[in-house]
Amino acid sequence: MAQLIPTAAAMEEFGAQLAQACDSRTIFHLYGDLGVGKTTLVRGFLRALGHKGIVKSPTYTLVEPYQINGQMIYHFDYYRLGDPEELEYLGIRDYLEENSICLIEWPEKGEPLTPAADVQINITHHASARLIEMQGYSAIGQATIKGVQDLSWTFCSAKLPYRVGQPQGIAFLGKSFRGAKTFAEET
């Protein structure tokens, strides 16, 4: 499944819709360059579940735990991981509870100790927007992706490819992002 994301607000909305489609223990691997929107996606995911506080990238702490409505969600960022063995010291297996959700940025830096993905999400630059490509690697992952597809993902901008200067015409997931800044304008 592929989806073009025009703005940071739309990236948060994508994360929210992903949270709605996720109803059980799931491990997400988030791939993409620095600043591509991985943490923004996680912010939308957590807020959709009811988190009200700040969502920051756990670049230095490696993990930020969130307990929301009895559900444990762990946001990992392996960017500064010096050696995959650090995951053993962190107690990575303890985070893989029966009903926990794990969102892992930079999972490749923890190989071979990174837990296997149910859903892999690749985020890449596409002009001033972002392109998300998702792949399910388990029954849970495929059900999550189907759930996202069932939520009627549509990009309803006037024309593709998306271009800077069209933010006044953005409609995404049935919501208007009139006047929203593009990713390029936010930096």
Backbone as a chain_set.jsonl record, in Angstrom:
{"seq": "MAQLIPTAAAMEEFGAQLAQACDSRTIFHLYGDLGVGKTTLVRGFLRALGHKGIVKSPTYTLVEPYQINGQMIYHFDYYRLGDPEELEYLGIRDYLEENSICLIEWPEKGEPLTPAADVQINITHHASARLIEMQGYSAIGQATIKGVQDLSWTFCSAKLPYRVGQPQGIAFLGKSFRGAKTFAEET", "coords": {"N": [[0.842, -1.171, 0.0], [0.576, 2.199, -0.817], [0.862, 5.689, -0.075], [0.462, 9.129, -0.588], [1.526, 11.841, 1.283], [0.751, 15.061, 2.033], [1.281, 17.133, 3.97], [2.578, 17.991, 7.286], [0.478, 17.971, 9.116], [-1.274, 16.257, 7.812], [0.283, 13.977, 7.961], [0.167, 13.436, 10.697], [-2.549, 12.85, 10.804], [-2.581, 10.548, 9.243], [-1.158, 8.855, 10.982], [-3.054, 8.769, 13.04], [-5.195, 7.446, 11.775], [-3.947, 5.034, 11.297], [-3.63, 4.12, 13.92], [-6.324, 3.667, 14.532], [-6.797, 1.478, 12.943], [-5.305, -0.469, 14.103], [-5.623, -3.008, 16.284], [-4.552, -4.763, 18.107], [-1.688, -6.384, 19.642], [1.085, -5.129, 18.059], [3.951, -4.728, 16.021], [5.651, -2.12, 14.672], [7.851, -1.125, 12.16], [9.613, 1.708, 11.383], [10.915, 3.345, 8.739], [13.095, 5.755, 7.278], [14.631, 8.84, 6.233], [16.327, 11.292, 8.345], [14.13, 13.674, 9.735], [11.962, 13.131, 8.073], [9.429, 12.55, 8.973], [8.736, 10.518, 10.758], [8.435, 10.594, 13.61], [6.374, 12.424, 13.721], [4.284, 10.957, 12.581], [4.049, 9.004, 14.617], [3.229, 10.685, 16.716], [0.635, 11.422, 15.853], [-0.534, 8.888, 15.925], [-0.425, 8.254, 18.705], [-1.917, 10.374, 19.823], [-4.41, 9.883, 18.721], [-5.152, 7.699, 20.165], [-5.578, 8.818, 22.595], [-3.587, 10.17, 24.02], [-2.46, 13.078, 25.587], [-0.243, 14.639, 26.096], [3.098, 15.897, 25.328], [4.784, 14.584, 22.501], [7.761, 13.3, 21.856], [10.739, 12.513, 20.064], [12.419, 9.637, 21.113], [15.292, 9.827, 21.015], [17.613, 9.979, 22.633], [16.971, 8.536, 24.927], [16.213, 6.108, 23.977], [13.74, 4.734, 24.299], [10.339, 5.599, 24.778], [7.799, 5.124, 26.971], [4.241, 4.729, 26.905], [1.199, 4.669, 28.572], [-1.973, 4.135, 27.738], [-5.304, 4.174, 28.232], [-5.136, 1.619, 29.465], [-3.539, 0.271, 27.674], [-0.3, -0.546, 26.611], [2.05, 1.312, 24.9], [4.991, 1.549, 23.119], [7.466, 3.707, 22.096], [10.174, 3.563, 20.202], [13.466, 4.692, 19.369], [16.126, 3.986, 17.559], [18.236, 5.413, 16.563], [20.617, 6.478, 17.743], [21.787, 4.231, 18.713], [24.558, 2.465, 19.68], [25.478, -0.139, 19.532], [23.911, -3.167, 18.702], [23.686, -4.908, 20.888], [23.086, -3.309, 23.028], [20.373, -3.291, 23.179], [19.745, -5.618, 24.526], [20.66, -4.973, 27.105], [18.892, -2.975, 27.63], [16.636, -4.441, 27.916], [14.921, -5.434, 25.909], [13.158, -7.568, 25.337], [11.352, -7.463, 27.403], [9.647, -5.458, 26.719], [8.014, -6.469, 24.834], [5.352, -7.261, 25.396], [2.315, -9.163, 25.712], [0.093, -7.629, 24.844], [1.172, -5.224, 23.929], [2.031, -2.362, 21.909], [4.494, -1.57, 19.617], [6.397, 0.956, 18.24], [8.96, 1.439, 16.144], [11.606, 3.418, 15.346], [14.284, 3.625, 13.013], [14.908, 0.799, 12.869], [16.786, -0.889, 11.671], [19.243, -0.393, 12.825], [19.339, -1.896, 15.068], [19.536, -4.496, 14.349], [20.757, -7.795, 14.73], [18.848, -7.955, 16.718], [16.501, -6.563, 16.823], [13.026, -6.799, 17.212], [10.918, -8.758, 15.059], [9.074, -7.238, 12.414], [5.582, -6.538, 12.248], [4.332, -4.739, 10.666], [5.866, -2.874, 8.183], [6.906, 0.374, 7.566], [7.807, 2.592, 5.17], [9.058, 5.768, 4.689], [9.48, 8.323, 2.447], [10.984, 11.191, 0.813], [9.051, 13.1, -1.42], [8.944, 15.258, -3.746], [7.659, 18.137, -2.322], [6.226, 16.758, -0.524], [5.475, 13.679, 1.274], [6.045, 10.226, 0.722], [4.456, 7.344, 1.667], [4.983, 3.95, 2.116], [3.652, 0.839, 2.828], [4.058, -2.403, 4.241], [2.856, -5.576, 5.093], [3.912, -8.092, 7.311], [2.979, -10.199, 8.746], [0.062, -11.964, 9.936], [-1.254, -10.222, 11.643], [-0.099, -7.785, 10.82], [-0.942, -7.65, 8.119], [-3.702, -7.532, 8.532], [-3.862, -5.083, 9.816], [-3.026, -3.32, 7.788], [-5.069, -3.807, 5.932], [-7.154, -2.804, 7.447], [-6.489, -0.1, 7.425], [-6.808, 0.407, 4.682], [-9.53, -0.092, 4.483], [-10.505, 2.099, 5.743], [-10.848, 3.897, 3.812], [-8.698, 5.404, 2.431], [-7.929, 8.205, 0.731], [-6.421, 10.428, -1.468], [-7.171, 13.581, -2.204], [-6.38, 15.817, -3.65], [-6.305, 18.428, -6.094], [-4.583, 17.907, -8.299], [-2.079, 15.56, -9.246], [1.432, 15.252, -9.791], [1.78, 16.362, -6.368], [2.406, 19.759, -5.733], [4.461, 22.474, -4.55], [2.835, 25.377, -3.461], [0.258, 24.653, -3.822], [-1.149, 24.343, -1.39], [-3.592, 25.41, -0.619], [-5.454, 23.827, -1.84], [-5.566, 21.307, -0.685], [-6.967, 18.291, 0.223], [-7.384, 15.644, 2.332], [-7.922, 12.389, 3.356], [-10.584, 12.957, 3.654], [-10.565, 15.338, 5.004], [-10.012, 18.84, 5.17], [-7.071, 20.634, 4.51], [-6.671, 23.299, 4.249], [-4.64, 26.027, 3.732], [-2.618, 24.842, 5.127], [0.797, 24.253, 5.898], [3.261, 23.05, 3.652], [5.604, 20.275, 3.862], [8.086, 21.279, 3.08], [7.798, 24.004, 3.509], [7.694, 24.118, 6.252], [10.21, 23.714, 7.241]], "CA": [[0.0, 0.0, 0.0], [1.326, 3.453, -0.89], [0.035, 6.866, 0.171], [1.154, 10.407, -0.638], [1.163, 12.668, 2.438], [1.159, 16.398, 1.614], [1.68, 18.055, 5.041], [2.8, 17.39, 8.603], [-0.85, 17.721, 9.699], [-1.783, 15.044, 7.172], [1.066, 12.86, 8.501], [-0.451, 13.119, 11.984], [-3.832, 12.204, 10.5], [-2.242, 9.193, 8.818], [-0.863, 8.131, 12.214], [-4.327, 8.554, 13.739], [-5.935, 6.403, 11.069], [-3.203, 3.8, 11.537], [-4.0, 3.698, 15.274], [-7.688, 3.123, 14.475], [-6.756, 0.179, 12.262], [-4.482, -1.372, 14.912], [-6.43, -3.389, 17.447], [-3.893, -5.779, 18.928], [-0.231, -6.276, 19.731], [1.649, -4.925, 16.725], [5.277, -4.123, 15.967], [5.828, -1.304, 13.48], [9.195, -0.635, 11.833], [9.498, 2.982, 10.667], [12.138, 3.655, 8.001], [13.111, 7.02, 6.57], [15.705, 9.766, 6.571], [16.073, 12.263, 9.409], [13.207, 14.75, 9.4], [10.979, 12.748, 7.065], [8.09, 12.537, 9.565], [8.465, 9.305, 11.547], [7.909, 10.976, 14.921], [5.084, 13.078, 13.474], [3.339, 9.846, 12.426], [3.842, 8.438, 15.953], [2.439, 11.662, 17.463], [-0.758, 11.247, 15.45], [-0.945, 7.569, 16.422], [-0.643, 8.338, 20.147], [-3.021, 11.303, 20.109], [-5.664, 9.217, 18.358], [-5.479, 6.771, 21.252], [-5.957, 9.598, 23.76], [-2.456, 10.828, 24.677], [-2.623, 14.538, 25.547], [1.022, 15.326, 26.332], [4.078, 16.074, 24.271], [5.368, 13.374, 21.927], [9.082, 13.64, 21.34], [11.518, 11.367, 19.63], [13.278, 9.157, 22.196], [16.616, 9.652, 20.428], [18.635, 9.768, 23.653], [16.522, 7.548, 25.909], [15.918, 4.915, 23.163], [12.339, 4.328, 24.356], [9.365, 6.368, 25.56], [6.6, 4.308, 27.191], [2.965, 5.42, 27.08], [0.083, 3.813, 28.931], [-3.173, 4.847, 27.327], [-6.488, 3.319, 28.382], [-4.719, 0.257, 29.786], [-2.717, -0.27, 26.586], [1.083, -0.079, 26.608], [2.616, 1.643, 23.6], [6.396, 1.909, 23.269], [8.043, 4.403, 20.957], [11.627, 3.371, 20.2], [14.274, 5.352, 18.351], [17.438, 3.351, 17.62], [19.193, 6.199, 15.778], [21.893, 6.64, 18.45], [22.213, 2.936, 19.23], [25.943, 2.214, 19.311], [25.671, -1.573, 19.294], [22.642, -3.853, 18.927], [23.68, -5.543, 22.216], [22.482, -2.369, 23.973], [18.957, -3.659, 23.313], [19.69, -6.628, 25.583], [20.791, -4.247, 28.369], [17.642, -2.229, 27.764], [15.575, -5.398, 28.233], [13.989, -5.343, 24.786], [12.128, -8.614, 25.406], [10.344, -7.066, 28.385], [8.709, -4.536, 26.076], [7.194, -7.208, 23.871], [4.254, -7.858, 26.134], [1.261, -9.771, 24.903], [-0.817, -6.66, 24.228], [1.822, -3.94, 23.688], [2.272, -1.882, 20.549], [5.836, -0.999, 19.53], [6.722, 1.732, 17.046], [10.42, 1.467, 16.199], [12.316, 4.193, 14.335], [15.626, 3.157, 12.723], [15.038, -0.588, 13.347], [17.958, -1.546, 11.09], [20.401, -0.189, 13.699], [19.284, -2.882, 16.135], [19.628, -5.86, 13.813], [19.679, -8.763, 14.538], [18.046, -8.072, 17.934], [15.225, -5.874, 16.655], [11.937, -7.756, 17.01], [10.386, -8.789, 13.696], [7.97, -6.31, 12.146], [4.283, -6.923, 11.703], [4.125, -3.75, 9.604], [7.005, -2.025, 7.84], [6.481, 1.629, 6.956], [8.899, 3.359, 4.566], [8.658, 7.151, 4.395], [10.493, 8.963, 1.614], [10.673, 12.511, 0.268], [8.428, 13.106, -2.743], [8.802, 16.709, -3.962], [7.501, 18.763, -1.008], [5.371, 15.874, 0.266], [6.092, 12.424, 1.69], [5.422, 9.007, 0.211], [4.471, 6.244, 2.623], [4.741, 2.617, 1.577], [3.478, -0.084, 3.944], [4.095, -3.83, 3.924], [2.514, -6.426, 6.228], [4.751, -9.284, 7.371], [2.317, -11.198, 9.581], [-1.396, -11.854, 9.844], [-1.601, -8.967, 12.325], [0.308, -6.685, 9.948], [-1.828, -7.586, 6.949], [-5.009, -7.064, 9.004], [-3.73, -3.644, 10.084], [-3.019, -2.629, 6.493], [-6.434, -3.903, 5.395], [-7.941, -1.845, 8.215], [-6.188, 1.232, 6.891], [-7.452, 0.493, 3.371], [-10.974, -0.037, 4.705], [-10.855, 3.445, 6.201], [-11.018, 4.702, 2.588], [-7.636, 6.367, 2.212], [-7.939, 8.851, -0.571], [-5.749, 11.714, -1.579], [-8.142, 14.263, -3.05], [-5.896, 17.078, -4.156], [-6.733, 18.672, -7.462], [-3.709, 17.296, -9.295], [-0.834, 14.906, -8.848], [2.036, 15.209, -8.468], [1.578, 17.5, -5.487], [3.412, 20.78, -5.954], [4.454, 23.617, -3.647], [1.953, 26.417, -3.976], [-1.111, 24.152, -3.881], [-1.7, 23.952, -0.108], [-4.97, 25.819, -0.488], [-6.327, 22.828, -2.447], [-5.324, 19.987, -0.125], [-7.961, 17.541, 0.992], [-6.752, 14.357, 2.594], [-8.711, 11.58, 4.268], [-11.856, 13.613, 3.869], [-10.391, 16.557, 5.786], [-9.364, 19.921, 4.447], [-5.882, 21.195, 5.121], [-6.565, 24.608, 3.61], [-3.67, 26.904, 4.361], [-1.582, 24.074, 5.833], [2.126, 24.365, 5.315], [3.854, 21.823, 3.137], [6.806, 19.902, 4.613], [9.179, 22.178, 2.686], [7.565, 25.314, 4.114], [7.837, 24.009, 7.695], [11.61, 23.627, 7.644]], "C": [[0.89, 1.237, 0.0], [0.371, 4.624, -0.717], [0.909, 8.1, 0.13], [0.621, 11.291, 0.488], [1.653, 14.092, 2.168], [1.708, 17.306, 2.708], [1.953, 17.298, 6.329], [1.468, 17.093, 9.289], [-1.463, 16.457, 9.101], [-1.009, 13.811, 7.648], [0.51, 12.45, 9.863], [-1.786, 12.407, 11.771], [-3.613, 10.77, 10.031], [-1.944, 8.324, 10.042], [-2.128, 7.819, 12.999], [-5.138, 7.439, 13.086], [-5.254, 5.045, 11.247], [-3.543, 3.248, 12.923], [-5.396, 3.086, 15.288], [-7.707, 1.734, 13.859], [-6.014, -0.878, 13.073], [-5.262, -1.744, 16.166], [-5.814, -4.489, 18.305], [-2.404, -5.514, 18.964], [0.341, -6.188, 18.321], [3.026, -4.295, 16.865], [5.42, -3.431, 14.623], [7.302, -0.948, 13.344], [9.013, 0.605, 10.972], [10.85, 3.333, 10.061], [12.002, 5.009, 7.321], [14.247, 7.891, 7.059], [15.327, 10.627, 7.769], [15.098, 13.325, 8.905], [12.119, 14.406, 8.407], [9.556, 12.645, 7.638], [7.751, 11.313, 10.397], [7.84, 9.652, 12.902], [6.568, 11.69, 14.779], [3.99, 12.029, 13.303], [3.02, 9.243, 13.801], [3.0, 9.377, 16.809], [0.954, 11.526, 17.121], [-1.332, 9.938, 15.965], [-1.318, 7.669, 17.899], [-1.807, 9.261, 20.499], [-4.375, 10.691, 19.765], [-6.108, 8.239, 19.437], [-5.823, 7.493, 22.554], [-4.823, 10.274, 24.504], [-2.581, 12.34, 24.494], [-1.302, 15.287, 25.634], [1.88, 15.462, 25.092], [4.549, 14.708, 23.791], [6.68, 13.796, 21.291], [9.781, 12.362, 20.913], [12.428, 10.925, 20.768], [14.715, 8.88, 21.731], [17.677, 9.342, 21.479], [18.251, 8.708, 24.677], [16.259, 6.183, 25.277], [14.459, 4.503, 23.202], [11.548, 5.308, 25.223], [8.138, 5.48, 25.73], [5.369, 5.191, 27.394], [1.933, 4.379, 27.503], [-1.179, 4.614, 28.684], [-4.34, 3.872, 27.381], [-6.118, 1.854, 28.608], [-3.834, -0.408, 28.751], [-1.313, 0.307, 26.687], [1.542, 0.126, 25.166], [4.051, 2.115, 23.861], [6.892, 2.518, 21.966], [9.559, 4.315, 21.086], [12.256, 4.209, 19.104], [15.69, 4.819, 18.504], [18.525, 4.173, 16.94], [20.565, 6.278, 16.447], [22.393, 5.338, 19.08], [23.629, 2.649, 18.747], [26.196, 0.774, 18.914], [24.334, -2.255, 19.563], [22.543, -4.533, 20.3], [23.082, -4.627, 23.287], [21.005, -2.685, 24.182], [18.776, -4.726, 24.387], [19.773, -5.955, 26.949], [19.53, -3.448, 28.675], [16.493, -3.146, 28.183], [14.504, -5.428, 27.159], [12.862, -6.37, 24.876], [11.009, -8.256, 26.38], [9.293, -6.131, 27.783], [7.737, -5.249, 25.144], [6.087, -7.976, 24.579], [3.176, -8.344, 25.171], [0.385, -8.744, 24.197], [-0.167, -5.315, 23.934], [1.947, -3.64, 22.199], [3.641, -1.214, 20.561], [6.003, -0.3, 18.188], [8.219, 1.999, 17.099], [10.989, 2.261, 15.025], [13.733, 3.648, 14.211], [15.833, 1.702, 13.168], [16.277, -1.307, 12.829], [19.195, -1.413, 11.979], [20.428, -1.188, 14.855], [19.367, -4.317, 15.658], [20.842, -6.559, 14.382], [18.745, -8.873, 15.739], [16.717, -7.321, 17.874], [14.128, -6.921, 16.462], [11.376, -7.647, 15.589], [9.177, -7.862, 13.569], [6.704, -7.052, 11.755], [3.979, -6.025, 10.514], [5.408, -2.962, 9.418], [6.465, -0.804, 7.112], [7.73, 2.357, 6.472], [8.367, 4.737, 4.216], [9.798, 7.796, 3.618], [10.013, 10.344, 1.173], [10.072, 12.337, -1.12], [8.06, 14.555, -3.037], [8.694, 17.357, -2.582], [6.599, 17.948, -0.095], [6.18, 14.664, 0.726], [5.314, 11.267, 1.074], [5.576, 7.933, 1.267], [4.157, 4.963, 1.879], [4.711, 1.651, 2.757], [3.458, -1.517, 3.44], [3.763, -4.594, 5.198], [3.316, -7.711, 6.18], [4.182, -10.381, 8.264], [0.817, -11.054, 9.37], [-1.87, -10.563, 10.508], [-1.283, -7.775, 11.432], [-0.601, -6.536, 8.74], [-3.224, -7.122, 7.35], [-4.978, -5.561, 9.284], [-3.761, -2.856, 8.778], [-4.399, -2.68, 5.847], [-7.355, -2.93, 6.127], [-7.729, -0.424, 7.741], [-6.893, 1.414, 5.54], [-8.964, 0.604, 3.515], [-11.428, 1.322, 5.204], [-10.901, 4.436, 5.036], [-9.978, 5.793, 2.446], [-7.749, 6.924, 0.803], [-7.184, 10.165, -0.482], [-6.535, 12.493, -2.621], [-7.662, 15.627, -3.512], [-6.294, 17.215, -5.62], [-5.892, 17.918, -8.484], [-2.545, 16.591, -8.625], [0.156, 15.113, -9.977], [1.762, 16.478, -7.688], [2.713, 18.488, -5.695], [3.307, 21.87, -4.882], [3.591, 24.69, -4.28], [0.515, 25.934, -4.097], [-1.724, 23.887, -2.51], [-3.154, 24.366, 0.075], [-5.94, 24.794, -1.072], [-6.185, 21.442, -1.852], [-6.557, 19.469, 0.596], [-7.396, 16.141, 1.13], [-7.58, 13.637, 3.628], [-10.024, 12.261, 4.616], [-11.764, 14.89, 4.685], [-9.678, 17.587, 4.939], [-8.159, 20.404, 5.226], [-5.602, 22.536, 4.463], [-5.614, 25.497, 4.405], [-2.573, 26.171, 5.12], [-0.254, 24.23, 5.119], [2.561, 23.016, 4.77], [5.055, 21.491, 4.005], [7.934, 20.873, 4.325], [9.022, 23.537, 3.355], [7.77, 25.294, 5.625], [9.277, 24.007, 8.141], [12.299, 24.969, 7.583]], "O": [[1.862, 1.299, 0.753], [-0.78, 4.57, -1.151], [1.978, 8.127, 0.739], [-0.589, 11.467, 0.628], [2.861, 14.311, 2.08], [2.528, 18.176, 2.415], [1.61, 16.123, 6.46], [1.338, 16.076, 9.97], [-2.099, 15.677, 9.81], [-1.575, 12.721, 7.732], [0.392, 11.26, 10.154], [-2.107, 11.461, 12.491], [-4.38, 9.877, 10.388], [-2.419, 7.192, 10.133], [-2.262, 6.731, 13.56], [-5.7, 6.588, 13.775], [-5.929, 4.02, 11.337], [-3.723, 2.04, 13.081], [-5.631, 2.094, 15.98], [-8.544, 0.905, 14.216], [-6.092, -2.065, 12.756], [-5.531, -0.891, 17.011], [-6.498, -5.08, 19.141], [-1.918, -4.54, 18.388], [0.109, -7.067, 17.491], [3.243, -3.435, 17.718], [5.324, -4.062, 13.571], [7.929, -0.516, 14.311], [8.335, 0.558, 9.946], [11.814, 3.589, 10.782], [10.925, 5.368, 6.844], [14.761, 7.704, 8.161], [14.161, 10.687, 8.162], [15.228, 13.815, 7.783], [11.414, 15.299, 7.938], [8.585, 12.653, 6.881], [6.581, 11.093, 10.713], [6.83, 9.065, 13.291], [5.71, 11.559, 15.652], [2.888, 12.194, 13.825], [1.855, 9.0, 14.115], [2.139, 8.914, 17.557], [0.112, 11.518, 18.019], [-2.486, 9.885, 16.392], [-2.393, 7.225, 18.304], [-2.598, 8.947, 21.389], [-5.369, 10.953, 20.441], [-7.301, 7.983, 19.601], [-6.3, 6.872, 23.505], [-5.066, 10.901, 25.534], [-2.782, 12.822, 23.379], [-1.244, 16.464, 25.278], [1.452, 15.183, 23.972], [4.695, 13.782, 24.588], [6.705, 14.548, 20.317], [9.438, 11.268, 21.361], [13.141, 11.752, 21.337], [15.276, 7.824, 22.024], [18.556, 8.517, 21.234], [19.127, 8.05, 25.238], [16.098, 5.198, 25.996], [13.966, 3.959, 22.214], [12.024, 5.777, 26.257], [7.499, 5.117, 24.743], [5.455, 6.268, 27.985], [1.806, 3.332, 26.87], [-1.425, 5.634, 29.328], [-4.361, 2.87, 26.666], [-6.716, 0.958, 28.013], [-3.42, -1.551, 28.942], [-1.15, 1.519, 26.833], [1.434, -0.77, 24.328], [4.289, 2.969, 24.714], [6.76, 1.934, 20.89], [10.151, 4.924, 21.977], [11.664, 4.415, 18.045], [16.382, 5.157, 19.464], [19.636, 3.677, 16.756], [21.582, 6.154, 15.764], [23.32, 5.354, 19.89], [23.876, 2.596, 17.543], [27.034, 0.499, 18.056], [23.683, -1.948, 20.562], [21.442, -4.714, 20.821], [22.626, -5.1, 24.328], [20.447, -2.384, 25.238], [17.761, -4.736, 25.083], [19.034, -6.326, 27.861], [19.155, -3.272, 29.834], [15.496, -2.684, 28.738], [13.312, -5.444, 27.466], [11.722, -6.064, 24.524], [9.867, -8.684, 26.213], [8.177, -6.035, 28.293], [6.74, -4.665, 24.719], [5.914, -9.179, 24.383], [3.141, -7.982, 23.995], [-0.025, -8.97, 23.059], [-0.882, -4.339, 23.707], [1.966, -4.538, 21.358], [3.916, -0.381, 21.425], [5.776, -0.893, 17.133], [8.697, 2.701, 17.99], [10.88, 1.851, 13.87], [14.325, 3.247, 15.213], [16.851, 1.403, 13.792], [16.77, -2.234, 13.473], [20.103, -2.24, 11.894], [21.44, -1.307, 15.545], [19.281, -5.25, 16.456], [21.893, -5.928, 14.5], [17.924, -9.789, 15.789], [15.899, -7.438, 18.786], [14.276, -7.829, 15.643], [11.365, -6.567, 14.998], [8.374, -7.725, 14.492], [6.74, -8.049, 11.035], [3.447, -6.469, 9.496], [5.971, -2.441, 10.381], [5.678, -0.919, 6.172], [8.605, 2.698, 7.267], [7.352, 4.866, 3.531], [10.941, 7.813, 4.075], [8.816, 10.633, 1.159], [10.541, 11.512, -1.903], [6.999, 15.028, -2.63], [9.569, 17.14, -1.744], [6.246, 18.402, 0.993], [7.403, 14.628, 0.589], [4.094, 11.324, 0.927], [6.685, 7.641, 1.713], [3.197, 4.891, 1.112], [5.622, 1.64, 3.583], [2.924, -1.814, 2.371], [4.315, -4.305, 6.26], [3.399, -8.355, 5.134], [4.847, -11.388, 8.507], [0.362, -10.126, 8.702], [-2.772, -9.893, 10.006], [-2.095, -6.86, 11.298], [-0.987, -5.424, 8.38], [-3.87, -6.395, 6.595], [-5.95, -4.854, 9.02], [-4.447, -1.838, 8.68], [-4.847, -1.687, 5.272], [-8.225, -2.308, 5.517], [-8.672, 0.363, 7.663], [-7.501, 2.455, 5.29], [-9.608, 1.319, 2.747], [-12.606, 1.662, 5.1], [-10.983, 5.648, 5.238], [-10.319, 6.972, 2.35], [-7.672, 6.19, -0.183], [-7.316, 10.91, 0.489], [-6.565, 12.112, -3.791], [-8.484, 16.514, -3.743], [-6.582, 16.226, -6.293], [-6.432, 17.352, -9.435], [-2.091, 16.996, -7.555], [-0.3, 15.146, -11.119], [1.539, 17.541, -8.268], [3.868, 18.083, -5.821], [2.224, 22.157, -4.372], [3.618, 24.885, -5.495], [-0.367, 26.721, -4.439], [-2.768, 23.238, -2.459], [-3.878, 23.738, 0.847], [-7.142, 24.883, -0.82], [-6.643, 20.474, -2.459], [-7.112, 20.137, 1.469], [-6.979, 15.529, 0.146], [-7.91, 14.206, 4.668], [-10.513, 12.152, 5.741], [-12.793, 15.471, 5.028], [-8.846, 17.251, 4.096], [-8.213, 20.565, 6.445], [-4.457, 22.869, 4.158], [-5.781, 25.683, 5.61], [-1.69, 26.806, 5.697], [-0.194, 24.326, 3.893], [2.267, 21.972, 5.352], [5.491, 22.323, 4.801], [8.668, 21.253, 5.238], [10.017, 24.157, 3.73], [7.998, 26.344, 6.225], [9.555, 24.272, 9.31], [13.486, 25.068, 7.893]]}, "num_chains": 1, "name": "protein.A"}
